[in-house]
Amino acid sequence: MAALLWSTKSCVSIISRGLRTYGTPSASKAVMKSDPLEPDAPVVHTAIPGPRSQELLTELGTIQNTGAVQFFVDYERSRGNYLADVDGNVMLDLFTQISSVPLGYNHPRLVKALLKEENRATLINRPALGVFPPGDWSSRLRNALLSVAPPGLNQVQTMACGACSVEHSQKAMFIAYQRRQRGGQPPSPEELQSCVEGHAPGSPNLSVLSFTNGFHGRTMGALAVTHTKWVHKLDFPVPDWPCASFPNLQYPLDQFHRENRAEEDRCLDEVKERLHAWEKKNCPVAGIIVEPIQSEGGDNHATSYFFQGLQDIANDHEIPLMLDEVQTGCGATGKFWAHEHWDLKDAPDIVCFSKKMLTGGFFYKDHLRPQEAHRIFNTWVGDPSKMIFLEEVVNMIKEEGLLQRVKDTGSYLLSGLYDMQTKYPGILSKARGLGTYCAIDFKDADTRDKVLNELRQKGVHLGSCGNCTIRFRPTLALFRDHVDIFLDAFNSVIGGLKS
Ligand SMILES: Cc1ncc(COP(=O)(O)O)c(C=O)c1O
């Protein structure tokens, strides 16, 4: 592996934003970082995308659609919380490949695992895990995944990505639903024949209840429960399944307790009404899917009260509650799983994961385990090489107390965002977050997009979501010094907008 080469100079500007003083780390102060080779500050010397990125874009554009490409990355030179592009620019990355880098780029611990002789065969050979697992598969699952299983869930299924984890979780719910309908009897010959032909009774009319602004992926079953932008859904014949309103809360949550409680009650009533309506339409609901914090849909939060109520409704209807923790899982909210913030009476029935977990998959309760082979299955059902890295990530989270770090850095970031929205009330609103899983709204989408572009030009890379929101999805190894760099740039960009 080529050496990771460079480091950059500290930057010394300290600015006052009137309410608190922030600054990029001073030359005299050691910058806090978990990876010693991480740069100290961003360096930008071309427009982003720069000339080399533009060239590569043209080249790639001859063979595929490149509409979503922002710039080309030099992954060899990216390090820690810093992303290097092919033009030599180095950005503080607070978006991390759509929320999927747990420790940082080229983390030394992962590089070490990559180079270990004993890991070679696992890294080179990609088995069909469902039929020919390696001898250490069970222990790898236990060391990496089961060691962080949500309390109360002890079954796990690996998958490749977020959407296929959601799809297969849905299948697990449908299988369990029909098994109950049959009262434990085997399927009839008619069911076995009609399912292959694609009609009832083998292919039953069942549904999954989801929420407005929910996002669960882009394959057909996942799309049926996704309700964000047209670009995700136009032209696809997805089934018409019930969708209830996700609470539209006022922030800060603790200052609008009464209003938010009324809104959550309204949404819970709607869930009950939809369950009833689809039962009457002869398309009963086999399960409920929800994100702990709606991400793609705009970083929308709900309170423990809402999720506890949802679990009660699911229990009353004897259907599973499935939590999509693809984006919220793996520590970003300050707990390993976001739902651990809610004090649920019982474990959720299914928890899907992917992104920072490096492998897709889901944890589930015993009663959702399929009884026949090949029911929840595909060629690879995951990738053992990811388990090598996940084990390192999980150990690092535990050994270095990264969940506490996320809480500390997150509260510092959120208080900085509160200060900014107080200073620029006409532009910014609704600062919100749990851990470093933070967001803030802009007065409109154009302003948001302009600020994102200008921030990137100052060496800070962030993502958008919803209509006019920016979302923070940094690594778990983010320190206050990194937040200072962001706040410095943010203040300068927003201050520039006003004048
Ligand atoms: C909550 C949630 N579920 C599912 C998915 C789909 O994951 P993937 O893009 O890996 O298919 C995403 C992706 O952003 C997500 O945020």
Ligand as a Chemical Component Dictionary entry (heavy atoms), coordinates in Angstrom:
data_LIG
# 
_chem_comp.id                   LIG 
_chem_comp.type                 NON-POLYMER 
_chem_comp.pdbx_formal_charge   0 
_chem_comp.three_letter_code    LIG 
# 
loop_
_chem_comp_atom.comp_id 
_chem_comp_atom.atom_id 
_chem_comp_atom.alt_atom_id 
_chem_comp_atom.type_symbol 
_chem_comp_atom.charge 
_chem_comp_atom.model_Cartn_x 
_chem_comp_atom.model_Cartn_y 
_chem_comp_atom.model_Cartn_z 
_chem_comp_atom.pdbx_ordinal 
LIG C1 C1 C 0 -32.719 5.228 6.327  1  
LIG C2 C2 C 0 -32.202 4.600 5.066  2  
LIG N1 N1 N 0 -32.656 3.388 4.703  3  
LIG C3 C3 C 0 -32.226 2.770 3.599  4  
LIG C4 C4 C 0 -31.305 3.372 2.774  5  
LIG C5 C5 C 0 -30.851 2.671 1.535  6  
LIG O1 O1 O 0 -29.529 2.289 1.660  7  
LIG P1 P1 P 0 -28.678 1.946 0.341  8  
LIG O2 O2 O 0 -28.463 3.236 -0.357 9  
LIG O3 O3 O 0 -27.436 1.328 0.879  10 
LIG O4 O4 O 0 -29.479 0.993 -0.454 11 
LIG C6 C6 C 0 -30.804 4.644 3.107  12 
LIG C7 C7 C 0 -29.838 5.306 2.228  13 
LIG O5 O5 O 0 -29.563 6.476 2.314  14 
LIG C8 C8 C 0 -31.260 5.269 4.286  15 
LIG O6 O6 O 0 -30.832 6.473 4.649  16 
# 
loop_
_chem_comp_bond.comp_id 
_chem_comp_bond.atom_id_1 
_chem_comp_bond.atom_id_2 
_chem_comp_bond.value_order 
_chem_comp_bond.pdbx_ordinal 
LIG C1 C2 SING 1  
LIG C2 N1 SING 2  
LIG C2 C8 DOUB 3  
LIG N1 C3 DOUB 4  
LIG C3 C4 SING 5  
LIG C4 C5 SING 6  
LIG C4 C6 DOUB 7  
LIG C5 O1 SING 8  
LIG O1 P1 SING 9  
LIG P1 O2 DOUB 10 
LIG P1 O3 SING 11 
LIG P1 O4 SING 12 
LIG C6 C7 SING 13 
LIG C6 C8 SING 14 
LIG C7 O5 DOUB 15 
LIG C8 O6 SING 16 
# 
